[in-house]
Structure formats: structure tokens, C-alpha cells
Amino acid sequence: MNVHKNARLSQHSRAEVVRRVQAGQPPKAVATAFGVDVKTVAKG
């Protein structure tokens, strides 16, 4: 995966975002918890 130096999420954070959404948490709540946009969560 290509991650630029200013990325808000690391590989581990991205994996946690995916886990939380798959566990049933609303994408908006996950986005707020990680300080990113809902669009970023949707990329999962």
C-alpha cells in the first residue's frame, strides 16, 4: 500500500476502521473517532 507522509491513518488504523465497521458501528461514528471524513471510512 502506498501511504503518503501526511496520511491520517496508518495500515493498523485502517484495519481497525474496517473491523469497527464490520462489527456494526456506524461509519460516521468510526470517522469521528479516527478524525477522518466518512468518505475515508467508506474506502475501507
Helices and strands as residue ranges (DSSP letters): H 11-22, H 27-34, H 38-43
